[in-house]
Amino acid sequence: MSSNSAPLAWTDIAVNLSSSQFRHDLEEVIVRAADAGVRDLIAVASDLEESRQLQSLIQAHPGIRTTAGVHPHYASRFDADSPQQLRQLCGHPAVVAVGECGLDYNRDFSPRADQRRAFSAQLKLACDLAKPVLMHCRDAGDDFQAMVHEHRPNLSGGVLHCFTGTEQELYQALDLDLFIGITGWVCDERRGQELARLVPMIPAERLLLETDAPYLLPRDLRPKPKSRRNEPRWLPHIANKVAELRNESLESLSYQCQLNAKRLFQV
């Protein structure tokens, strides 16, 4: 790519735009992302209230898409009224996926039975609405695999977001025909070595990129940013690392990831 060419196009499939860390300069964050070629952002919701907040936020940013769902950390709040509330929220034209939902047996902020109940309800809703699911799984591979497998014939698609699992969990997700979301974790020379080993094993047609901003700032950014806050503008940096690991060009990676995002989220 010549130096005077426009930046390559990227989609950040998971960014936490409603985070308090973006409260004071969200406009600038979005502009910096666009200047870096990250023009498509999917804002991720973690509970019903955040789903509502995002729908208010994006009124000022009509190009941004969002999800609606309940993260496993908040599954204990998922009550009898939640499925209907979530169904209504998913009716918003900017909502492209149900989520973030799934299982987290690492922190267990909600009882595991509540996590499974909330996840099952959201998988069923995604099937009913013909929407994909943006999913979280940590230290819960077997239960996650079994639950997604049960609903998979009726799901329009799904992505295992922020993948940091084992080789076995990667192949379980691929067997379920899921997309795999890769973050700046892959840029961490301490904790990301196993993920770096697995990235080349992901079929090109299943790969998606994300920042999970404001979390997971790539550790190998140079010069090192003054703030530890991650931003969508760093997605091309993550892409560069992924392309290097996969021994492919940035142009090829950009084209394929854009195609994948459009195929999954129908945008």
VOPAGU-2260 file (C-alpha; in pm, 1 decimal, decimal comma):
REM VOPAGU-2260
SITE   aa  ch    i         X         Y         Z
SITE  MET   A    0       0,0       0,0       0,0
SITE  SER   A    1     151,8     332,8     -97,7
SITE  SER   A    2     203,5     602,1     162,4
SITE  ASN   A    3     -64,6     826,7      10,6
SITE  SER   A    4    -328,9     555,1      -3,4
SITE  ALA   A    5    -635,6     570,7     218,2
SITE  PRO   A    6    -622,1     353,7     530,9
SITE  LEU   A    7    -750,1       1,1     495,5
SITE  ALA   A    8   -1106,0     -55,0     615,9
SITE  TRP   A    9   -1171,8    -236,0     944,3
SITE  THR   A   10   -1468,4    -328,0    1162,9
SITE  ASP   A   11   -1424,6    -336,3    1540,5
SITE  ILE   A   12   -1682,2    -601,0    1627,4
SITE  ALA   A   13   -1673,8    -537,5    2004,4
SITE  VAL   A   14   -1613,7    -203,1    2170,6
SITE  ASN   A   15   -1760,3     -91,3    2504,6
SITE  LEU   A   16   -1864,5     259,2    2399,5
SITE  SER   A   17   -2086,8     315,5    2701,6
SITE  SER   A   18   -1790,5     276,6    2936,3
SITE  SER   A   19   -1734,8     568,9    3173,1
SITE  GLN   A   20   -1381,5     584,6    3032,6
SITE  PHE   A   21   -1524,9     726,5    2710,3
SITE  ARG   A   22   -1770,6     965,1    2875,2
SITE  HIS   A   23   -1571,0    1283,3    2822,1
SITE  ASP   A   24   -1429,2    1238,0    2471,9
SITE  LEU   A   25   -1640,9     985,5    2283,6
SITE  GLU   A   26   -1663,3    1209,3    1975,4
SITE  GLU   A   27   -1285,3    1229,3    1953,7
SITE  VAL   A   28   -1251,3     852,8    2004,4
SITE  ILE   A   29   -1485,1     786,5    1711,8
SITE  VAL   A   30   -1304,1    1039,2    1489,4
SITE  ARG   A   31    -962,6     889,0    1572,9
SITE  ALA   A   32   -1098,1     544,1    1489,6
SITE  ALA   A   33   -1232,0     661,1    1152,5
SITE  ASP   A   34    -903,2     834,6    1073,5
SITE  ALA   A   35    -727,6     500,2    1131,5
SITE  GLY   A   36    -967,8     321,3     894,9
SITE  VAL   A   37   -1191,1     178,2    1169,4
SITE  ARG   A   38   -1515,6     320,3    1039,4
SITE  ASP   A   39   -1749,5      41,4    1149,5
SITE  LEU   A   40   -1802,2      -2,7    1522,4
SITE  ILE   A   41   -2026,0    -250,7    1702,9
SITE  ALA   A   42   -2096,1    -128,2    2054,9
SITE  VAL   A   43   -2139,0    -416,7    2297,5
SITE  ALA   A   44   -2400,8    -427,5    2572,8
SITE  SER   A   45   -2353,2    -620,8    2896,7
SITE  ASP   A   46   -2695,9    -581,9    3056,7
SITE  LEU   A   47   -3042,9    -447,6    2982,5
SITE  GLU   A   48   -2970,0     -98,7    3111,3
SITE  GLU   A   49   -2655,8     -71,9    2903,6
SITE  SER   A   50   -2850,9    -195,8    2601,7
SITE  ARG   A   51   -3088,4      97,1    2651,9
SITE  GLN   A   52   -2803,5     343,5    2705,8
SITE  LEU   A   53   -2639,5     238,2    2381,9
SITE  GLN   A   54   -2959,5     288,5    2187,2
SITE  SER   A   55   -2974,4     646,2    2321,0
SITE  LEU   A   56   -2604,9     702,0    2251,6
SITE  ILE   A   57   -2617,8     592,2    1890,4
SITE  GLN   A   58   -2895,2     839,2    1808,4
SITE  ALA   A   59   -2610,7    1090,3    1778,9
SITE  HIS   A   60   -2397,1     840,3    1585,8
SITE  PRO   A   61   -2630,0     669,8    1336,0
SITE  GLY   A   62   -2350,1     471,9    1171,0
SITE  ILE   A   63   -2270,2     274,9    1485,1
SITE  ARG   A   64   -2432,7     -64,1    1541,7
SITE  THR   A   65   -2493,8    -226,3    1874,5
SITE  THR   A   66   -2587,7    -546,0    2053,1
SITE  ALA   A   67   -2845,7    -613,3    2322,9
SITE  GLY   A   68   -2793,8    -878,4    2587,7
SITE  VAL   A   69   -2690,7    -981,5    2938,0
SITE  HIS   A   70   -2333,2   -1080,3    3020,3
SITE  PRO   A   71   -2286,6   -1386,5    3245,6
SITE  HIS   A   72   -2152,3   -1157,9    3520,0
SITE  TYR   A   73   -2504,0   -1011,2    3546,7
SITE  ALA   A   74   -2701,1   -1329,8    3487,9
SITE  SER   A   75   -2840,3   -1327,1    3842,6
SITE  ARG   A   76   -3040,2   -1017,6    3740,7
SITE  PHE   A   77   -3197,1   -1201,8    3446,6
SITE  ASP   A   78   -3555,0   -1248,5    3567,3
SITE  ALA   A   79   -3888,7   -1356,4    3421,9
SITE  ASP   A   80   -3937,9   -1018,4    3251,6
SITE  SER   A   81   -3592,2   -1003,3    3096,4
SITE  PRO   A   82   -3660,4   -1206,4    2779,9
SITE  GLN   A   83   -3947,8    -979,6    2675,6
SITE  GLN   A   84   -3747,8    -664,4    2753,9
SITE  LEU   A   85   -3459,6    -801,7    2553,6
SITE  ARG   A   86   -3686,4    -892,0    2263,7
SITE  GLN   A   87   -3809,8    -532,3    2249,5
SITE  LEU   A   88   -3455,5    -395,6    2265,0
SITE  CYS   A   89   -3350,0    -626,2    1982,5
SITE  GLY   A   90   -3620,1    -470,6    1765,7
SITE  HIS   A   91   -3412,7    -152,4    1732,5
SITE  PRO   A   92   -3277,2    -128,6    1376,2
SITE  ALA   A   93   -2919,4     -70,0    1497,9
SITE  VAL   A   94   -2908,5    -395,6    1697,6
SITE  VAL   A   95   -2717,4    -651,2    1492,5
SITE  ALA   A   96   -2669,2    -928,2    1752,1
SITE  VAL   A   97   -2788,1   -1071,0    2081,4
SITE  GLY   A   98   -2517,6   -1041,4    2344,5
SITE  GLU   A   99   -2280,3   -1019,5    2505,3
SITE  CYS   A  100   -2399,8   -1346,0    2656,0
SITE  GLY   A  101   -2243,0   -1673,9    2758,1
SITE  LEU   A  102   -2070,7   -1839,7    3051,9
SITE  ASP   A  103   -1791,7   -1726,7    3284,9
SITE  TYR   A  104   -1681,5   -1990,7    3534,6
SITE  ASN   A  105   -1358,0   -1803,3    3603,9
SITE  ARG   A  106   -1502,6   -1522,8    3811,6
SITE  ASP   A  107   -1845,3   -1669,8    3888,3
SITE  PHE   A  108   -1993,9   -1327,1    3959,1
SITE  SER   A  109   -2334,1   -1493,6    3908,2
SITE  PRO   A  110   -2419,7   -1851,4    4014,6
SITE  ARG   A  111   -2352,5   -2097,4    3736,2
SITE  ALA   A  112   -2714,4   -2212,7    3725,1
SITE  ASP   A  113   -2821,1   -1850,6    3667,2
SITE  GLN   A  114   -2556,5   -1813,3    3396,3
SITE  ARG   A  115   -2685,5   -2119,0    3212,0
SITE  ARG   A  116   -3047,2   -2005,4    3244,9
SITE  ALA   A  117   -2974,6   -1657,6    3106,9
SITE  PHE   A  118   -2754,9   -1792,8    2828,4
SITE  SER   A  119   -3014,5   -2049,1    2722,9
SITE  ALA   A  120   -3286,6   -1783,4    2709,5
SITE  GLN   A  121   -3070,3   -1556,7    2494,2
SITE  LEU   A  122   -2973,9   -1836,5    2257,6
SITE  LYS   A  123   -3343,0   -1916,3    2214,0
SITE  LEU   A  124   -3422,1   -1550,2    2153,4
SITE  ALA   A  125   -3148,8   -1525,9    1890,8
SITE  CYS   A  126   -3301,4   -1826,0    1715,0
SITE  ASP   A  127   -3649,1   -1672,4    1729,9
SITE  LEU   A  128   -3526,6   -1336,7    1593,3
SITE  ALA   A  129   -3284,5   -1484,3    1338,0
SITE  LYS   A  130   -3006,1   -1270,9    1485,7
SITE  PRO   A  131   -2647,9   -1383,3    1548,4
SITE  VAL   A  132   -2506,7   -1406,5    1899,9
SITE  LEU   A  133   -2195,1   -1239,3    2038,1
SITE  MET   A  134   -2074,0   -1479,7    2304,9
SITE  HIS   A  135   -1840,7   -1491,0    2602,5
SITE  CYS   A  136   -1682,6   -1808,9    2737,7
SITE  ARG   A  137   -1423,2   -1836,0    3011,2
SITE  ASP   A  138   -1329,8   -2161,7    3182,9
SITE  ALA   A  139   -1666,6   -2308,7    3080,9
SITE  GLY   A  140   -1579,8   -2480,9    2755,0
SITE  ASP   A  141   -1777,6   -2802,7    2794,9
SITE  ASP   A  142   -2102,7   -2641,3    2912,1
SITE  PHE   A  143   -2067,8   -2367,1    2651,8
SITE  GLN   A  144   -2013,7   -2619,9    2373,3
SITE  ALA   A  145   -2310,8   -2830,3    2481,6
SITE  MET   A  146   -2548,7   -2534,9    2508,7
SITE  VAL   A  147   -2452,5   -2376,5    2177,2
SITE  HIS   A  148   -2466,1   -2718,5    2009,1
SITE  GLU   A  149   -2825,0   -2762,5    2127,2
SITE  HIS   A  150   -2934,6   -2438,6    1957,6
SITE  ARG   A  151   -2689,6   -2428,5    1668,6
SITE  PRO   A  152   -2923,1   -2574,6    1401,0
SITE  ASN   A  153   -3155,3   -2275,1    1448,0
SITE  LEU   A  154   -2895,2   -2002,7    1502,4
SITE  SER   A  155   -2818,5   -1768,0    1214,9
SITE  GLY   A  156   -2458,3   -1746,3    1336,5
SITE  GLY   A  157   -2235,1   -1648,6    1624,9
SITE  VAL   A  158   -1895,7   -1525,1    1731,0
SITE  LEU   A  159   -1687,9   -1635,6    2028,5
SITE  HIS   A  160   -1580,1   -1288,8    2130,9
SITE  CYS   A  161   -1239,9   -1210,1    2281,5
SITE  PHE   A  162   -1112,7   -1565,1    2237,6
SITE  THR   A  163    -831,2   -1657,8    2478,6
SITE  GLY   A  164    -904,0   -2028,4    2515,3
SITE  THR   A  165    -719,7   -2351,5    2451,6
SITE  GLU   A  166    -661,4   -2531,1    2124,0
SITE  GLN   A  167    -938,5   -2774,3    2218,7
SITE  GLU   A  168   -1179,9   -2485,9    2281,6
SITE  LEU   A  169   -1083,6   -2328,7    1949,4
SITE  TYR   A  170   -1167,2   -2645,5    1760,1
SITE  GLN   A  171   -1488,8   -2691,4    1957,7
SITE  ALA   A  172   -1593,1   -2341,6    1848,5
SITE  LEU   A  173   -1494,2   -2409,8    1488,7
SITE  ASP   A  174   -1691,0   -2735,9    1496,3
SITE  LEU   A  175   -1991,2   -2523,2    1592,0
SITE  ASP   A  176   -1927,3   -2307,1    1283,9
SITE  LEU   A  177   -1860,8   -1999,6    1498,2
SITE  PHE   A  178   -1653,2   -1697,7    1412,5
SITE  ILE   A  179   -1354,9   -1627,0    1637,4
SITE  GLY   A  180   -1292,3   -1274,3    1770,3
SITE  ILE   A  181    -927,0   -1180,8    1828,0
SITE  THR   A  182    -822,3    -886,7    2047,6
SITE  GLY   A  183    -500,3    -716,2    2152,5
SITE  TRP   A  184    -443,8   -1008,4    2389,2
SITE  VAL   A  185    -245,4   -1149,6    2096,9
SITE  CYS   A  186      -1,1    -856,8    2134,4
SITE  ASP   A  187      82,9    -949,1    2495,4
SITE  GLU   A  188     424,3   -1114,6    2502,5
SITE  ARG   A  189     351,5   -1257,9    2848,8
SITE  ARG   A  190      -4,5   -1385,9    2841,3
SITE  GLY   A  191     -75,4   -1398,4    2468,2
SITE  GLN   A  192     177,1   -1658,6    2352,9
SITE  GLU   A  193     -74,8   -1942,9    2332,1
SITE  LEU   A  194    -321,7   -1725,6    2140,9
SITE  ALA   A  195     -43,9   -1621,5    1902,2
SITE  ARG   A  196      21,5   -1991,7    1837,7
SITE  LEU   A  197    -346,6   -2058,2    1766,0
SITE  VAL   A  198    -422,7   -1758,1    1543,1
SITE  PRO   A  199    -279,5   -1921,6    1227,5
SITE  MET   A  200    -511,2   -2219,8    1285,6
SITE  ILE   A  201    -826,7   -2009,7    1244,0
SITE  PRO   A  202    -973,7   -2046,7     892,9
SITE  ALA   A  203    -973,5   -1713,6     710,3
SITE  GLU   A  204   -1351,1   -1721,7     669,8
SITE  ARG   A  205   -1402,0   -1748,9    1049,9
SITE  LEU   A  206   -1173,9   -1466,6    1168,6
SITE  LEU   A  207   -1293,2   -1137,3    1317,2
SITE  LEU   A  208   -1100,1    -858,5    1490,9
SITE  GLU   A  209   -1194,1    -647,0    1790,7
SITE  THR   A  210   -1041,9    -418,3    2051,1
SITE  ASP   A  211   -1280,5    -477,4    2345,0
SITE  ALA   A  212   -1189,5    -116,2    2424,1
SITE  PRO   A  213   -1139,0      42,8    2671,4
SITE  TYR   A  214    -991,5    -287,3    2791,6
SITE  LEU   A  215    -696,8    -490,7    2658,0
SITE  LEU   A  216    -469,6    -213,7    2531,6
SITE  PRO   A  217    -204,9    -386,8    2317,1
SITE  ARG   A  218     108,9    -412,1    2529,8
SITE  ASP   A  219     349,2    -377,1    2236,6
SITE  LEU   A  220     238,6     -30,8    2121,2
SITE  ARG   A  221     541,4     194,1    2064,4
SITE  PRO   A  222     567,5     463,5    2172,4
SITE  LYS   A  223     373,3     344,7    2473,2
SITE  PRO   A  224      51,9     547,4    2518,3
SITE  LYS   A  225      31,5     764,0    2829,2
SITE  SER   A  226    -310,5     619,8    2906,8
SITE  ARG   A  227    -386,0     250,5    2960,8
SITE  ARG   A  228    -724,9     303,1    2797,0
SITE  ASN   A  229    -767,0     109,8    2475,2
SITE  GLU   A  230    -941,9     268,0    2174,9
SITE  PRO   A  231   -1083,1     137,5    1845,1
SITE  ARG   A  232    -806,7     326,5    1660,0
SITE  TRP   A  233    -562,5      57,0    1771,8
SITE  LEU   A  234    -745,3    -214,0    1576,0
SITE  PRO   A  235    -508,5    -184,0    1275,2
SITE  HIS   A  236    -218,2    -244,5    1515,8
SITE  ILE   A  237    -382,9    -569,6    1627,0
SITE  ALA   A  238    -449,4    -655,2    1263,0
SITE  ASN   A  239     -83,2    -604,6    1180,3
SITE  LYS   A  240      15,0    -857,4    1447,5
SITE  VAL   A  241    -247,0   -1106,4    1327,2
SITE  ALA   A  242    -134,8   -1068,8     964,9
SITE  GLU   A  243     226,6   -1124,7    1070,4
SITE  LEU   A  244     135,8   -1441,1    1262,1
SITE  ARG   A  245     -67,6   -1571,3     967,9
SITE  ASN   A  246     196,5   -1473,8     712,9
SITE  GLU   A  247     -51,1   -1278,1     502,7
SITE  SER   A  248     -82,6    -923,1     380,5
SITE  LEU   A  249    -277,6    -656,1     566,2
SITE  GLU   A  250    -478,0    -595,9     248,8
SITE  SER   A  251    -586,9    -958,7     235,6
SITE  LEU   A  252    -671,6    -962,2     606,8
SITE  SER   A  253    -873,9    -640,7     581,9
SITE  TYR   A  254   -1072,8    -770,1     284,8
SITE  GLN   A  255   -1151,8   -1103,7     452,3
SITE  CYS   A  256   -1241,1    -960,0     793,0
SITE  GLN   A  257   -1471,4    -701,9     636,1
SITE  LEU   A  258   -1639,2    -978,6     437,9
SITE  ASN   A  259   -1675,7   -1189,3     753,1
SITE  ALA   A  260   -1826,6    -904,0     955,4
SITE  LYS   A  261   -2080,4    -835,0     682,2
SITE  ARG   A  262   -2166,6   -1202,1     653,2
SITE  LEU   A  263   -2222,3   -1249,0    1027,1
SITE  PHE   A  264   -2392,9    -922,5    1117,0
SITE  GLN   A  265   -2573,4    -865,1     784,9
SITE  VAL   A  266   -2449,7    -506,5     758,7
